[in-house]
Amino acid sequence: MGQSGGLITPNGSDVIGIQPEGTFNLYIANFRPIVMLSSGDSLPVPVLFDTGSSGNMIDKSVFKQLGLNKKPNHKSFITDASGTTIETFAADIPDARLSSLPVLNATVDVSDYRAGDEVGILGPEIFRGNSVYLNFPKQAAYVRNSTAVPMHIPDAQDYVEDNGSGLPMIGISIGGMEETMLGLIDTGKDGALSFPEHMIDQLPLVGRPEKVGTATTMFSSVPVYGAKMDAEIKIGSETLVRPDVIFHGNTPKVGMPVLGKQRIWLEPHNQRSWVASERPLDQSDAQSFTGQFGIRTIWAEEDGLHYQKEGSSKSVLKYLGGDQFLFGDSQTELIFRRNEAGAIIGFTLLGPSSKPFEVAG
């Protein structure tokens, strides 16, 4: 296994995509997840990591600062949340990095964009071909190669198409309503939860919506109406009790006040997403994860999986779905690796800092 800073390239696994594995930081302030983008030896610039965007964009000042060139014979179009579209141009960022993680094929649109200190927007599509794990409590993201055969995730949600690209979704269960609806996982949204105006009469509300403010997109501003829900709402690992919601846009959206407490996997190449949350693991499935991994042993007991490193005390592993576990007494996570045939060939440990440590089978 090779390891260099936040970059890890595992040996022995059958993977798709050529993006190197590794981590980058998510600096969350005022419910805005910011990442630091650089090119070569340039000073890093702050951009928004927006899961509600299917594209990537930088401000014209960054284009000049990094000394980039326009892509020849190429036209780009940017559409904001209001549906407004403008024509612009694109550029490739050479030797692009997020924190210490190299980003291959970093193509961005260039336009006028500044929001506070933010001078651009990047979305998970920039890592297409890889899985992206957003651990918001740790304020860290982990980019991981995906096996050629997709892992079975029973509660994964399919992306919903947006202008030819998919956007990640999460289930929204509203007390008193039989069907679970889907909402956009939107880290660019600093409000907790919103619904389209056409759903006002379908939802259990305390009273009629009233104007509560204005929503500003990249190119326009529109009035926003809000109300209090008369229900409990379950979203991923979080439960909201009679939350205030707003009505805006064309689809339900879940923002950072809810997402910021969760662990979420995105797979742009498989067009699906899911929440890593604690759940039961039956005995037959538990046995499939057992084995000897060098000086580390994983075995199953009636209460689930256990882990022990030679010379250390044992730990209980809490199941988070897929191939992922959480050490019961710490922030450390364990994610198994498989080859193309589906056999476990080792695992990755993500400690409190979320830097990966590879363990071979």
TAGIUR-V852459 format. One record per residue. N is the residue number from 1. OMEGA is omega as a letter, one per 20 degrees, with the letter a starting at -180 (NA if undefined). Layout:
n=<N & N>
omega=<OMEGA & OMEGA>
This chain:
n=<1 & 2 & 3 & 4 & 5 & 6 & 7 & 8 & 9 & 10 & 11 & 12 & 13 & 14 & 15 & 16 & 17 & 18 & 19 & 20 & 21 & 22 & 23 & 24 & 25 & 26 & 27 & 28 & 29 & 30 & 31 & 32 & 33 & 34 & 35 & 36 & 37 & 38 & 39 & 40 & 41 & 42 & 43 & 44 & 45 & 46 & 47 & 48 & 49 & 50 & 51 & 52 & 53 & 54 & 55 & 56 & 57 & 58 & 59 & 60 & 61 & 62 & 63 & 64 & 65 & 66 & 67 & 68 & 69 & 70 & 71 & 72 & 73 & 74 & 75 & 76 & 77 & 78 & 79 & 80 & 81 & 82 & 83 & 84 & 85 & 86 & 87 & 88 & 89 & 90 & 91 & 92 & 93 & 94 & 95 & 96 & 97 & 98 & 99 & 100 & 101 & 102 & 103 & 104 & 105 & 106 & 107 & 108 & 109 & 110 & 111 & 112 & 113 & 114 & 115 & 116 & 117 & 118 & 119 & 120 & 121 & 122 & 123 & 124 & 125 & 126 & 127 & 128 & 129 & 130 & 131 & 132 & 133 & 134 & 135 & 136 & 137 & 138 & 139 & 140 & 141 & 142 & 143 & 144 & 145 & 146 & 147 & 148 & 149 & 150 & 151 & 152 & 153 & 154 & 155 & 156 & 157 & 158 & 159 & 160 & 161 & 162 & 163 & 164 & 165 & 166 & 167 & 168 & 169 & 170 & 171 & 172 & 173 & 174 & 175 & 176 & 177 & 178 & 179 & 180 & 181 & 182 & 183 & 184 & 185 & 186 & 187 & 188 & 189 & 190 & 191 & 192 & 193 & 194 & 195 & 196 & 197 & 198 & 199 & 200 & 201 & 202 & 203 & 204 & 205 & 206 & 207 & 208 & 209 & 210 & 211 & 212 & 213 & 214 & 215 & 216 & 217 & 218 & 219 & 220 & 221 & 222 & 223 & 224 & 225 & 226 & 227 & 228 & 229 & 230 & 231 & 232 & 233 & 234 & 235 & 236 & 237 & 238 & 239 & 240 & 241 & 242 & 243 & 244 & 245 & 246 & 247 & 248 & 249 & 250 & 251 & 252 & 253 & 254 & 255 & 256 & 257 & 258 & 259 & 260 & 261 & 262 & 263 & 264 & 265 & 266 & 267 & 268 & 269 & 270 & 271 & 272 & 273 & 274 & 275 & 276 & 277 & 278 & 279 & 280 & 281 & 282 & 283 & 284 & 285 & 286 & 287 & 288 & 289 & 290 & 291 & 292 & 293 & 294 & 295 & 296 & 297 & 298 & 299 & 300 & 301 & 302 & 303 & 304 & 305 & 306 & 307 & 308 & 309 & 310 & 311 & 312 & 313 & 314 & 315 & 316 & 317 & 318 & 319 & 320 & 321 & 322 & 323 & 324 & 325 & 326 & 327 & 328 & 329 & 330 & 331 & 332 & 333 & 334 & 335 & 336 & 337 & 338 & 339 & 340 & 341 & 342 & 343 & 344 & 345 & 346 & 347 & 348 & 349 & 350 & 351 & 352 & 353 & 354 & 355 & 356 & 357 & 358 & 359 & 360 & 361>
omega=<r & a & r & a & r & a & r & r & a & r & r & r & r & a & r & a & a & r & r & r & r & a & r & a & r & a & a & r & a & r & r & r & a & r & a & a & r & r & a & a & a & r & a & r & a & r & r & r & a & r & r & r & r & a & a & a & r & r & a & r & r & r & r & a & a & r & a & r & r & r & a & r & a & r & r & r & a & r & r & a & r & a & r & a & r & r & r & r & a & r & r & r & a & r & a & r & r & a & r & a & r & r & a & r & a & r & a & r & a & a & r & r & r & r & a & r & a & r & r & r & r & r & a & r & r & r & a & a & a & r & a & a & a & r & a & r & r & a & a & r & a & r & a & r & r & r & a & r & a & r & r & r & a & a & r & r & r & r & r & a & r & r & r & r & a & r & a & a & r & a & r & r & a & a & a & r & a & a & r & r & r & r & r & r & a & r & r & a & a & r & a & a & r & r & r & a & a & r & a & a & a & a & r & a & r & r & r & r & r & r & a & r & a & r & a & r & a & a & a & r & a & r & a & r & a & r & r & r & r & a & r & a & r & r & a & a & a & r & r & a & r & a & r & r & r & a & a & r & a & a & r & a & r & a & a & r & r & a & a & r & a & r & a & r & r & r & a & a & r & r & r & r & r & r & r & a & a & a & r & r & a & a & a & r & r & a & a & a & a & r & r & a & a & r & a & a & r & a & a & r & a & a & r & a & r & a & r & r & a & r & a & r & a & r & r & r & r & a & r & a & a & r & a & r & r & r & a & a & a & r & a & r & r & a & a & r & r & r & a & r & r & a & r & a & a & r & r & r & r & a & a & r & a & r & a & r & a & r & a & r & NA>
